Amino acid sequence: MKTTILNTAALLIALFFATPVKAENPAHVRQLLETNICPGCDLVGADLSGAHAIGADLRNADLAGANLENANLEGADLTGANLEGADLTNAFLNTATLTDTNLQGVDLTDANLSFSNLTNADLTAADLSDTNLIGADLNDAEMPAEMLGRVQ
């Protein structure tokens, strides 16, 4: 009897203190993959690895913590999007618009951002190892300290 009461109390305490985990909206993921049009969508933590979203409209979308490894976002509009902590390893973002985009702590290792517009983007704490930034517009972009002075 005491064991049952203790187990029940432990379960109730765990449920009481559990914090809800924010995850992507499945309807928004479907919308993006089917139409490439998803402005303002909730894609937090979504697994979009290998996705082909060429020219996608993702203005003001929330992609915080999303997995976009090997994704093709060529020419996508990510103006004002939140990609904080996202994985963009080996992603293809050439000619993408990333104006006013939050890219804090993003992994851009081996990503291609050639000729992308990163005006006023926040790249603080981003991993830019072997990132292709040829022709990228970095006017007023916040860069990781180790990159300052190295990007042309």
DSSP file with accessible surface (Angstrom, degrees, kcal/mol):
  #  RESIDUE AA STRUCTURE BP1 BP2  ACC     N-H-->O    O-->H-N    N-H-->O    O-->H-N    TCO  KAPPA ALPHA  PHI   PSI    X-CA   Y-CA   Z-CA
    1    1 A M     >        0   0  175      0, 0.0     4,-2.1     0, 0.0     5,-0.2   0.000 360.0 360.0 360.0 -45.8    0.0    0.0    0.0
    2    2 A K  H  >  +     0   0  172      1,-0.2     4,-2.6     2,-0.2     5,-0.2   0.883 360.0  53.6 -63.2 -37.8    2.8    2.4    0.9
    3    3 A T  H  > S+     0   0   95      2,-0.2     4,-2.8     1,-0.2     5,-0.2   0.913 107.7  50.1 -63.6 -41.8    4.6    1.5   -2.3
    4    4 A T  H  > S+     0   0   87      2,-0.2     4,-2.5     1,-0.2     5,-0.2   0.924 112.1  47.4 -63.3 -43.5    1.6    2.4   -4.4
    5    5 A I  H  X S+     0   0  100     -4,-2.1     4,-2.7     2,-0.2    -2,-0.2   0.932 113.5  47.9 -65.0 -43.5    1.1    5.7   -2.6
    6    6 A L  H  X S+     0   0  120     -4,-2.6     4,-2.5     2,-0.2    -2,-0.2   0.912 112.6  48.4 -64.4 -42.6    4.8    6.6   -3.1
    7    7 A N  H  X S+     0   0  105     -4,-2.8     4,-2.3     2,-0.2    -1,-0.2   0.915 113.1  47.9 -63.8 -42.3    4.8    5.6   -6.8
    8    8 A T  H  X S+     0   0   73     -4,-2.5     4,-2.6    -5,-0.2    -2,-0.2   0.925 112.4  48.9 -64.6 -44.0    1.7    7.6   -7.4
    9    9 A A  H  X S+     0   0   42     -4,-2.7     4,-2.6     1,-0.2     5,-0.2   0.918 110.9  50.5 -62.1 -42.9    3.1   10.6   -5.6
   10   10 A A  H  X S+     0   0   59     -4,-2.5     4,-2.4     1,-0.2    -1,-0.2   0.914 111.4  48.5 -61.7 -41.9    6.4   10.3   -7.5
   11   11 A L  H  X S+     0   0  105     -4,-2.3     4,-2.5     2,-0.2    -2,-0.2   0.931 112.1  48.1 -65.0 -45.2    4.4   10.2  -10.8
   12   12 A L  H  X S+     0   0  106     -4,-2.6     4,-2.3     2,-0.2    -2,-0.2   0.904 111.9  49.7 -63.8 -40.1    2.3   13.2   -9.9
   13   13 A I  H  X S+     0   0   99     -4,-2.6     4,-2.2     2,-0.2    -1,-0.2   0.933 111.1  49.5 -64.2 -44.1    5.4   15.2   -8.9
   14   14 A A  H  X S+     0   0   62     -4,-2.4     4,-0.9    -5,-0.2    -2,-0.2   0.920 113.1  46.6 -61.7 -42.7    7.2   14.4  -12.1
   15   15 A L  H  < S+     0   0  114     -4,-2.5     3,-0.3     1,-0.2    -1,-0.2   0.890 110.7  53.3 -67.1 -36.7    4.1   15.4  -14.2
   16   16 A F  H  < S+     0   0  160     -4,-2.3    -2,-0.2     1,-0.2    -1,-0.2   0.899 115.2  38.9 -65.3 -41.4    3.7   18.6  -12.2
   17   17 A F  H  < S+     0   0  151     -4,-2.2    -1,-0.2    -5,-0.2    -2,-0.2   0.517  89.1 113.2 -90.0  -5.5    7.3   19.7  -12.8
   18   18 A A     <  -     0   0   65     -4,-0.9    -3,-0.0    -3,-0.3    -4,-0.0  -0.461  58.6-144.8 -67.7 135.6    7.5   18.5  -16.4
   19   19 A T        -     0   0  116     -2,-0.2    -2,-0.1     1,-0.0     2,-0.1  -0.841  22.7-107.3-101.8 140.4    7.9   21.4  -18.8
   20   20 A P        -     0   0  129      0, 0.0     2,-0.5     0, 0.0    -1,-0.0  -0.378  28.6-131.6 -65.9 142.0    6.2   21.1  -22.2
   21   21 A V        -     0   0  132     -2,-0.1     2,-0.5     0, 0.0     0, 0.0  -0.840  16.1-136.0 -95.7 125.7    8.6   20.5  -25.1
   22   22 A K        +     0   0  128     -2,-0.5     2,-0.3     0, 0.0     0, 0.0  -0.692  33.8 169.5 -83.3 129.1    8.0   22.8  -28.0
   23   23 A A        -     0   0   53     -2,-0.5    21,-0.3     1,-0.1    22,-0.2  -0.865  37.6 -72.8-134.2 169.3    8.1   21.0  -31.3
   24   24 A E        -     0   0   68     20,-0.9    19,-0.2    -2,-0.3    -1,-0.1  -0.134  44.6-111.1 -60.6 156.6    7.3   21.7  -34.9
   25   25 A N    >>  -     0   0   57     17,-2.4     4,-1.9     1,-0.2     3,-0.8  -0.822  23.4-148.8 -87.7 114.3    3.8   22.0  -36.2
   26   26 A P  H 3> S+     0   0   79      0, 0.0     4,-2.4     0, 0.0     5,-0.2   0.847  96.8  56.0 -56.7 -33.7    3.3   18.8  -38.4
   27   27 A A  H 3> S+     0   0   45      1,-0.2     4,-2.4     2,-0.2     5,-0.1   0.882 107.0  49.8 -65.9 -35.4    0.9   20.7  -40.7
   28   28 A H  H <> S+     0   0   48     -3,-0.8     4,-2.5     2,-0.2    -1,-0.2   0.879 108.4  52.1 -70.8 -37.5    3.5   23.4  -41.3
   29   29 A V  H  X S+     0   0   25     -4,-1.9     4,-2.5     2,-0.2     5,-0.2   0.949 112.0  46.6 -61.4 -47.1    6.2   20.8  -42.1
   30   30 A R  H  X S+     0   0  134     -4,-2.4     4,-2.3     1,-0.2     5,-0.3   0.920 110.8  52.9 -59.6 -44.5    3.8   19.3  -44.7
   31   31 A Q  H  X>S+     0   0   75     -4,-2.4     4,-2.6     1,-0.2     6,-0.6   0.926 111.0  46.5 -58.8 -45.6    2.9   22.7  -46.1
   32   32 A L  H  X5S+     0   0    3     -4,-2.5     4,-2.1     1,-0.2    -2,-0.2   0.948 114.8  45.4 -61.8 -49.7    6.6   23.5  -46.6
   33   33 A L  H  <5S+     0   0   96     -4,-2.5    -1,-0.2     1,-0.2    -2,-0.2   0.811 120.7  39.4 -67.7 -29.0    7.4   20.2  -48.2
   34   34 A E  H  <5S+     0   0  147     -4,-2.3    -1,-0.2    -5,-0.2    -2,-0.2   0.809 134.7  14.3 -89.5 -32.5    4.4   20.2  -50.5
   35   35 A T  H  <5S-     0   0   72     -4,-2.6    -3,-0.2    -5,-0.3    -2,-0.2   0.601  80.5-134.3-119.2 -19.2    4.2   23.9  -51.5
   36   36 A N  S  <<S+     0   0   43     -4,-2.1    21,-2.8    -5,-0.6     2,-0.5   0.632  76.4 110.3  66.0  13.6    7.6   25.6  -50.6
   37   37 A I  B     +a   57   0A  95     -6,-0.6    -1,-0.2    19,-0.2    21,-0.1  -0.951  26.0 134.0-122.5 111.7    5.4   28.4  -49.1
   38   38 A a    >   +     0   0    0     19,-3.0     3,-1.6    -2,-0.5     2,-0.1  -0.210  22.0 174.5-154.2  51.2    5.5   28.6  -45.3
   39   39 A P  T 3  S+     0   0   58      0, 0.0    21,-0.2     0, 0.0    19,-0.1  -0.423  77.6   7.6 -65.5 137.6    6.0   32.2  -44.0
   40   40 A G  T 3  S+     0   0   50     19,-2.5    21,-0.2     1,-0.2    20,-0.1   0.581  94.2 158.4  71.3  11.7    5.7   32.5  -40.3
   41   41 A a    <   -     0   0    4     -3,-1.6    21,-3.0    18,-0.2     2,-0.9  -0.292  46.6-122.1 -70.7 153.1    5.6   28.7  -39.9
   42   42 A D  B     +f   62   0B  34     19,-0.2   -17,-2.4     1,-0.1   -14,-0.2  -0.839  48.3 149.5 -95.8 100.7    6.5   26.9  -36.6
   43   43 A L    >   +     0   0    0     19,-2.7     3,-2.1    -2,-0.9   -19,-0.2  -0.054  16.2 159.2-121.5  28.5    9.2   24.5  -37.6
   44   44 A V  T 3  S-     0   0   20      1,-0.3   -20,-0.9   -21,-0.3    21,-0.2  -0.336  76.2  -6.1 -58.7 123.2   11.0   24.5  -34.3
   45   45 A G  T 3  S+     0   0   40     19,-2.4    -1,-0.3     1,-0.2    20,-0.1   0.554  93.7 160.7  70.3   8.9   13.2   21.3  -34.1
   46   46 A A    <   -     0   0    1     -3,-2.1    21,-2.9    18,-0.2     2,-1.0  -0.298  43.7-127.0 -65.0 144.7   11.9   19.9  -37.3
   47   47 A D  B     +k   67   0C 109     19,-0.2    21,-0.1     1,-0.1    -1,-0.1  -0.814  47.3 150.9 -93.1  98.3   13.9   17.3  -39.1
   48   48 A L    >   +     0   0    6     19,-2.6     3,-2.2    -2,-1.0    -1,-0.1  -0.023  17.5 153.4-115.0  26.2   14.2   18.7  -42.6
   49   49 A S  T 3  S+     0   0   57      1,-0.3    21,-0.2    22,-0.1    19,-0.1  -0.333  73.0   7.7 -61.2 133.4   17.6   17.0  -43.4
   50   50 A G  T 3  S+     0   0   35     19,-2.4    -1,-0.3     1,-0.2    21,-0.1   0.510  92.8 156.0  74.3   5.6   18.0   16.5  -47.1
   51   51 A A    <   -     0   0   15     -3,-2.2    21,-3.2    18,-0.2     2,-0.7  -0.300  40.7-139.9 -65.7 146.5   14.9   18.6  -47.9
   52   52 A H  B     +o   72   0D 142     19,-0.2    21,-0.2     1,-0.1    -1,-0.1  -0.898  39.3 152.2-108.1  98.1   14.6   20.2  -51.3
   53   53 A A    >   +     0   0    2     19,-2.7     3,-1.9    -2,-0.7     2,-0.2  -0.392  17.6 175.1-123.4  51.7   13.1   23.6  -50.6
   54   54 A I  T 3  S+     0   0   84      1,-0.3    21,-0.2    19,-0.1    19,-0.1  -0.401  74.0   0.8 -64.1 126.4   14.5   25.6  -53.6
   55   55 A G  T 3  S+     0   0   48     19,-2.8    -1,-0.3     1,-0.2    20,-0.1   0.656  93.4 170.7  70.8  16.5   13.1   29.1  -53.6
   56   56 A A    <   -     0   0    0     -3,-1.9    21,-3.0    18,-0.2     2,-0.9  -0.233  35.9-129.9 -62.5 146.5   11.0   28.4  -50.5
   57   57 A D  B     +ab  37  77A  30    -21,-2.8   -19,-3.0    19,-0.2    21,-0.1  -0.869  44.8 151.0 -97.5 102.0    9.2   31.3  -48.8
   58   58 A L    >   +     0   0    3     19,-2.7     3,-2.0    -2,-0.9    -1,-0.1  -0.082  15.0 160.4-122.1  31.8   10.2   31.0  -45.1
   59   59 A R  T 3  S-     0   0  102      1,-0.3   -19,-2.5    22,-0.1   -18,-0.2  -0.337  75.4  -4.2 -59.5 131.9   10.0   34.6  -44.1
   60   60 A N  T 3  S+     0   0  113     19,-2.6    -1,-0.3   -21,-0.2     2,-0.1   0.651  95.8 152.5  59.0  19.4    9.7   35.0  -40.3
   61   61 A A    <   -     0   0    1     -3,-2.0    21,-2.6    18,-0.2     2,-0.8  -0.466  47.0-126.3 -75.2 152.6    9.5   31.2  -39.9
   62   62 A D  B     +fg  42  82B  48    -21,-3.0   -19,-2.7    19,-0.2    21,-0.2  -0.884  42.1 155.7-104.3 104.8   10.7   29.7  -36.6
   63   63 A L    >   +     0   0    1     19,-3.2     3,-2.3    -2,-0.8    20,-0.1  -0.017  16.5 157.8-114.8  25.2   13.3   27.1  -37.4
   64   64 A A  T 3  S+     0   0   22      1,-0.3   -19,-2.4    18,-0.2    21,-0.2  -0.273  75.1   0.3 -56.5 129.1   15.1   27.2  -34.1
   65   65 A G  T 3  S+     0   0   45     19,-2.1    -1,-0.3    18,-0.3    20,-0.1   0.555  95.6 152.7  70.2   9.2   17.0   23.9  -33.5
   66   66 A A    <   -     0   0    0     -3,-2.3    21,-2.7    18,-0.2     2,-0.8  -0.334  47.9-124.7 -71.3 151.3   15.8   22.5  -36.8
   67   67 A N  B     +kl  47  87C  47    -21,-2.9   -19,-2.6    19,-0.2    21,-0.1  -0.869  42.2 156.7 -98.4 106.5   17.9   19.9  -38.6
   68   68 A L    >   +     0   0    5     19,-2.9     3,-2.1    -2,-0.8    -1,-0.1  -0.020  17.1 154.6-116.7  26.2   18.6   21.2  -42.1
   69   69 A E  T 3  S+     0   0   69      1,-0.3   -19,-2.4    22,-0.1   -18,-0.2  -0.327  75.5   0.2 -59.5 132.1   21.7   19.1  -42.7
   70   70 A N  T 3  S+     0   0   81     19,-2.5    -1,-0.3   -21,-0.2     2,-0.2   0.655  96.8 151.5  61.6  18.2   22.2   18.6  -46.5
   71   71 A A    <   -     0   0    1     -3,-2.1    21,-2.9    18,-0.2     2,-0.7  -0.497  44.6-134.8 -77.8 149.5   19.1   20.6  -47.3
   72   72 A N  B     +op  52  92D  29    -21,-3.2   -19,-2.7    19,-0.2    21,-0.2  -0.903  37.4 156.7-107.3 105.0   18.8   22.5  -50.5
   73   73 A L    >   +     0   0    5     19,-3.0     3,-2.4    -2,-0.7    -1,-0.1  -0.131  16.5 164.8-116.8  33.4   17.5   26.0  -49.8
   74   74 A E  T 3  S-     0   0   67      1,-0.3   -19,-2.8    18,-0.1   -18,-0.2  -0.273  73.7  -0.8 -55.7 126.9   18.9   27.7  -53.0
   75   75 A G  T 3  S+     0   0   33     19,-2.2    -1,-0.3     1,-0.2    20,-0.1   0.566  94.9 154.1  70.5   9.3   17.2   31.0  -53.5
   76   76 A A    <   -     0   0    0     -3,-2.4    21,-2.8    18,-0.2     2,-0.7  -0.330  44.6-128.9 -69.9 150.8   15.0   30.6  -50.4
   77   77 A D  B     +bc  57  97A  48    -21,-3.0   -19,-2.7    19,-0.2    21,-0.2  -0.898  37.3 160.8-103.7 107.0   13.7   33.7  -48.6
   78   78 A L    >   +     0   0    2     19,-3.3     3,-2.3    -2,-0.7   -18,-0.1  -0.046  16.1 160.4-113.1  28.4   14.5   33.4  -44.9
   79   79 A T  T 3  S-     0   0   41      1,-0.3   -19,-2.6    18,-0.1    21,-0.2  -0.281  74.5  -2.2 -55.2 126.7   14.1   37.1  -44.2
   80   80 A G  T 3  S+     0   0   27     19,-2.4    -1,-0.3   -21,-0.2    21,-0.1   0.548  97.4 148.7  69.7   8.7   13.5   37.6  -40.4
   81   81 A A    <   -     0   0    2     -3,-2.3    21,-2.5    18,-0.2     2,-0.6  -0.333  46.7-129.6 -74.0 157.1   13.6   33.9  -39.8
   82   82 A N  B     +gh  62 102B  43    -21,-2.6   -19,-3.2    19,-0.2   -18,-0.2  -0.935  37.8 157.1-109.2 110.6   14.8   32.4  -36.5
   83   83 A L    >   +     0   0    2     19,-2.9     3,-2.6    -2,-0.6   -18,-0.3   0.079  17.8 159.9-115.9  21.1   17.3   29.6  -37.1
   84   84 A E  T 3  S-     0   0   88      1,-0.3   -19,-2.1    18,-0.1    21,-0.2  -0.169  73.6  -0.1 -52.6 126.0   19.0   29.8  -33.7
   85   85 A G  T 3  S+     0   0   45     19,-2.3    -1,-0.3     1,-0.2    20,-0.1   0.545  96.1 148.3  73.6   8.8   20.9   26.6  -32.9
   86   86 A A    <   -     0   0    2     -3,-2.6    21,-2.2    18,-0.2     2,-0.7  -0.324  49.7-123.0 -73.9 157.3   19.9   24.9  -36.2
   87   87 A D  B     +lm  67 107C  45    -21,-2.7   -19,-2.9    19,-0.2    21,-0.1  -0.899  38.4 161.0-103.9 109.1   22.1   22.4  -38.0
   88   88 A L    >   +     0   0    3     19,-2.5     3,-2.1    -2,-0.7    -1,-0.1  -0.073  17.4 158.9-115.1  29.8   22.8   23.6  -41.5
   89   89 A T  T 3  S-     0   0   24      1,-0.3   -19,-2.5    22,-0.1   -18,-0.2  -0.333  75.9  -4.5 -57.7 128.5   25.8   21.4  -42.1
   90   90 A N  T 3  S+     0   0   86     19,-2.9    -1,-0.3   -21,-0.2    21,-0.2   0.724  96.8 156.2  59.7  23.5   26.5   20.9  -45.8
   91   91 A A    <   -     0   0    2     -3,-2.1    21,-2.7    18,-0.2     2,-0.7  -0.490  43.1-130.6 -79.4 153.0   23.3   22.9  -46.6
   92   92 A F  B     +pq  72 112D  69    -21,-2.9   -19,-3.0    19,-0.2    21,-0.1  -0.905  42.4 151.3-108.4 105.0   23.0   24.6  -50.0
   93   93 A L    >   +     0   0    3     19,-3.2     3,-1.9    -2,-0.7    -1,-0.1  -0.004  14.9 153.5-123.5  26.4   21.9   28.3  -49.5
   94   94 A N  T 3  S+     0   0   25      1,-0.3   -19,-2.2    18,-0.1    21,-0.2  -0.303  74.9   6.0 -64.5 143.5   23.4   30.0  -52.4
   95   95 A T  T 3  S+     0   0   67     19,-2.2    -1,-0.3     1,-0.2    21,-0.2   0.589  96.4 146.3  58.4  16.5   21.5   33.2  -53.5
   96   96 A A    <   -     0   0    0     -3,-1.9    21,-2.6    18,-0.2     2,-0.7  -0.440  51.1-124.7 -76.7 153.6   19.3   32.8  -50.4
   97   97 A T  B     +cd  77 117A  44    -21,-2.8   -19,-3.3    19,-0.2    21,-0.2  -0.908  37.8 162.1-101.5 115.0   17.9   35.9  -48.6
   98   98 A L    >   +     0   0    3     19,-3.5     3,-1.5    -2,-0.7     2,-0.1  -0.144  16.9 156.4-123.1  33.8   18.9   35.8  -45.0
   99   99 A T  T 3  S-     0   0   26      1,-0.3   -19,-2.4    22,-0.1   -18,-0.2  -0.414  74.4  -1.3 -65.5 133.3   18.3   39.5  -44.2
  100  100 A D  T 3  S+     0   0   83     19,-2.2     2,-0.3     1,-0.2    -1,-0.3   0.770  97.9 154.3  57.3  29.9   17.6   40.2  -40.5
  101  101 A T    <   -     0   0    2     -3,-1.5    21,-2.6    18,-0.3     2,-0.8  -0.699  47.2-128.2 -93.7 140.6   17.9   36.4  -39.8
  102  102 A N  B     +hi  82 122B  35    -21,-2.5   -19,-2.9    -2,-0.3   -18,-0.1  -0.786  39.0 158.9 -88.0 108.8   18.8   35.0  -36.4
  103  103 A L    >   +     0   0    3     19,-2.4     3,-1.7    -2,-0.8    -1,-0.1  -0.048  16.8 153.1-117.8  27.7   21.6   32.5  -37.1
  104  104 A Q  T 3  S-     0   0   63      1,-0.3   -19,-2.3    22,-0.1   -18,-0.2  -0.389  74.7  -1.8 -63.7 128.8   23.1   32.5  -33.5
  105  105 A G  T 3  S+     0   0   38     19,-2.0    -1,-0.3     1,-0.2     2,-0.2   0.637  93.2 154.6  68.3  15.9   24.8   29.2  -32.7
  106  106 A V    <   -     0   0    1     -3,-1.7    21,-2.7    18,-0.3     2,-0.8  -0.508  44.9-130.0 -77.6 142.0   24.0   27.7  -36.1
  107  107 A D  B     +mn  87 127C  49    -21,-2.2   -19,-2.5    19,-0.2    21,-0.1  -0.841  35.8 163.9 -93.8 107.0   26.3   25.0  -37.5
  108  108 A L    >   +     0   0    1     19,-2.6     3,-2.3    -2,-0.8    -1,-0.1   0.005  15.4 156.9-109.8  25.7   27.1   26.1  -41.1
  109  109 A T  T 3  S-     0   0   26      1,-0.3   -19,-2.9    22,-0.1   -18,-0.2  -0.305  76.7  -5.6 -57.0 128.0   30.1   23.7  -41.5
  110  110 A D  T 3  S+     0   0   80     19,-2.3    -1,-0.3   -21,-0.2    21,-0.2   0.647  99.3 148.5  60.7  17.9   30.7   23.0  -45.2
  111  111 A A    <   -     0   0    1     -3,-2.3    21,-2.8    18,-0.3     2,-0.7  -0.473  46.7-130.8 -80.0 155.5   27.5   25.0  -46.1
  112  112 A N  B     +qr  92 132D  32    -21,-2.7   -19,-3.2    19,-0.2    21,-0.1  -0.917  38.3 156.2-110.1 107.9   27.3   27.0  -49.4
  113  113 A L    >   +     0   0    1     19,-2.8     3,-1.9    -2,-0.7   -18,-0.1  -0.020  20.7 156.4-115.1  26.4   26.1   30.6  -48.9
  114  114 A S  T 3  S-     0   0   12      1,-0.3   -19,-2.2   -20,-0.1   -18,-0.2  -0.288  72.4   0.0 -60.3 133.5   27.7   32.0  -52.0
  115  115 A F  T 3  S+     0   0  128     19,-2.0    -1,-0.3   -21,-0.2     2,-0.2   0.671  97.0 145.0  60.7  22.8   25.9   35.1  -53.2
  116  116 A S    <   -     0   0    1     -3,-1.9    21,-2.8    18,-0.2     2,-0.8  -0.553  53.6-120.7 -84.5 155.6   23.5   35.0  -50.3
  117  117 A N  B     +de  97 137A  54    -21,-2.6   -19,-3.5    19,-0.2    21,-0.1  -0.868  38.7 163.2-100.2 108.0   22.2   38.2  -48.7
  118  118 A L    >   +     0   0    1     19,-2.9     3,-2.2    -2,-0.8    -1,-0.1  -0.041  16.2 158.6-112.3  28.1   23.1   38.2  -45.0
  119  119 A T  T 3  S-     0   0   34      1,-0.3   -19,-2.2    22,-0.1   -18,-0.3  -0.321  75.8  -5.0 -57.7 126.9   22.5   41.9  -44.4
  120  120 A N  T 3  S+     0   0   86     19,-2.3    -1,-0.3   -21,-0.2    21,-0.2   0.675  96.1 151.5  62.6  19.3   22.0   42.5  -40.7
  121  121 A A    <   -     0   0    0     -3,-2.2    21,-2.7    18,-0.3     2,-0.8  -0.518  46.5-128.2 -77.8 150.7   22.0   38.7  -39.9
  122  122 A D  B     +ij 102 142B  40    -21,-2.6   -19,-2.4    19,-0.2    21,-0.1  -0.878  37.2 161.9-104.4 104.9   23.2   37.6  -36.5
  123  123 A L    >   +     0   0    3     19,-3.0     3,-2.1    -2,-0.8    -1,-0.1   0.104  20.4 146.5-107.2  18.8   25.9   35.0  -36.9
  124  124 A T  T 3  S+     0   0   45      1,-0.3   -19,-2.0    19,-0.2   -18,-0.3  -0.322  76.0   5.9 -62.3 137.8   27.3   35.2  -33.4
  125  125 A A  T 3  S+     0   0   81      1,-0.2    -1,-0.3   -21,-0.2     2,-0.2   0.587  96.7 144.2  63.9  13.9   28.5   31.9  -32.1
  126  126 A A    <   -     0   0    2     -3,-2.1     2,-0.8   -21,-0.2    -1,-0.2  -0.543  53.8-125.3 -78.4 147.1   27.9   30.3  -35.5
  127  127 A D  B     +n  107   0C  63    -21,-2.7   -19,-2.6    -2,-0.2    -1,-0.0  -0.854  32.9 171.9 -94.0 109.1   30.2   27.6  -36.8
  128  128 A L    >   +     0   0   16     -2,-0.8     3,-2.0   -21,-0.1     2,-0.1   0.025  16.5 155.1-106.2  26.6   31.4   28.8  -40.2
  129  129 A S  T 3  S-     0   0   58      1,-0.3   -19,-2.3   -20,-0.0   -18,-0.3  -0.351  79.3 -12.4 -60.5 122.4   34.1   26.1  -40.7
  130  130 A D  T 3  S+     0   0  132      1,-0.2     2,-0.3   -21,-0.2    -1,-0.3   0.750  94.2 159.6  56.7  28.3   34.7   25.7  -44.4
  131  131 A T    <   -     0   0   21     -3,-2.0     2,-0.8   -21,-0.2    -1,-0.2  -0.653  41.9-128.8 -80.7 135.2   31.6   27.7  -45.2
  132  132 A N  B     +r  112   0D  55    -21,-2.8   -19,-2.8    -2,-0.3    -1,-0.0  -0.763  39.1 160.9 -86.5 110.2   31.5   29.1  -48.8
  133  133 A L    >   +     0   0   30     -2,-0.8     3,-2.1   -21,-0.1    -1,-0.1   0.087  16.7 149.6-115.2  21.5   30.7   32.9  -48.4
  134  134 A I  T 3  S-     0   0  113      1,-0.3   -19,-2.0   -20,-0.1   -18,-0.2  -0.336  78.7  -2.0 -61.0 124.9   32.0   33.9  -51.9
  135  135 A G  T 3  S+     0   0   50      1,-0.2    -1,-0.3   -21,-0.2     2,-0.1   0.506  95.2 148.7  74.3   4.0   30.0   36.9  -53.0
  136  136 A A    <   -     0   0   14     -3,-2.1     2,-0.8   -21,-0.2    -1,-0.2  -0.447  50.2-126.1 -72.7 142.5   27.8   36.9  -49.9
  137  137 A D  B     +e  117   0A  55    -21,-2.8   -19,-2.9    -2,-0.1    -1,-0.1  -0.821  35.9 167.6 -90.0 109.0   26.5   40.3  -48.7
  138  138 A L    >   +     0   0   33     -2,-0.8     3,-2.1   -21,-0.1    -1,-0.1   0.054  15.1 153.7-111.4  23.0   27.5   40.5  -45.1
  139  139 A N  T 3  S-     0   0  102      1,-0.3   -19,-2.3   -20,-0.1   -18,-0.3  -0.324  78.2  -6.8 -58.3 128.4   26.8   44.3  -44.6
  140  140 A D  T 3  S+     0   0  126      1,-0.2    -1,-0.3   -21,-0.2     2,-0.2   0.645  96.5 150.7  59.4  19.0   26.0   45.0  -40.9
  141  141 A A    <   -     0   0   16     -3,-2.1     2,-0.6   -21,-0.2    -1,-0.2  -0.586  49.7-124.7 -79.3 141.9   26.1   41.2  -40.1
  142  142 A E  B     -j  122   0B 115    -21,-2.7   -19,-3.0    -2,-0.2    -1,-0.0  -0.810  36.7-166.7 -85.0 119.7   27.1   40.2  -36.6
  143  143 A M        -     0   0   24     -2,-0.6   -19,-0.2   -21,-0.1     5,-0.1  -0.771  28.0 -93.7-110.5 154.8   30.0   37.8  -37.0
  144  144 A P    >>  -     0   0    4      0, 0.0     3,-2.0     0, 0.0     4,-1.0  -0.366  42.0-115.5 -60.2 144.1   31.7   35.3  -34.6
  145  145 A A  G >4 S+     0   0   80      1,-0.3     3,-0.7     2,-0.2    -2,-0.0   0.856 114.5  56.8 -52.8 -40.5   34.8   37.0  -33.1
  146  146 A E  G 34 S+     0   0  119      1,-0.2    -1,-0.3     3,-0.1    -3,-0.0   0.682 106.7  50.8 -68.8 -15.3   37.2   34.6  -34.8
  147  147 A M  G X> S+     0   0   23     -3,-2.0     3,-2.4     2,-0.1     4,-1.1   0.663  79.4 113.6 -94.2 -19.6   35.8   35.5  -38.2
  148  148 A L  T << S+     0   0  114     -4,-1.0    -3,-0.0    -3,-0.7     0, 0.0  -0.318  89.1  11.4 -56.8 129.9   36.1   39.3  -37.9
  149  149 A G  T 34 S+     0   0   86      2,-0.2    -1,-0.3     1,-0.1    -2,-0.1   0.256 115.0  79.6  86.1 -12.3   38.6   40.6  -40.3
  150  150 A R  T <4 S+     0   0  169     -3,-2.4     2,-0.4     2,-0.1    -2,-0.2   0.680  74.6  79.4 -98.3 -22.9   38.8   37.2  -42.2
  151  151 A V     <        0   0   43     -4,-1.1    -2,-0.2   -13,-0.0   -13,-0.0  -0.759 360.0 360.0 -89.9 132.9   35.7   37.6  -44.3
  152  152 A Q              0   0  226     -2,-0.4   -14,-0.1   -19,-0.0   -17,-0.1  -0.627 360.0 360.0 -88.5 360.0   36.0   39.7  -47.4
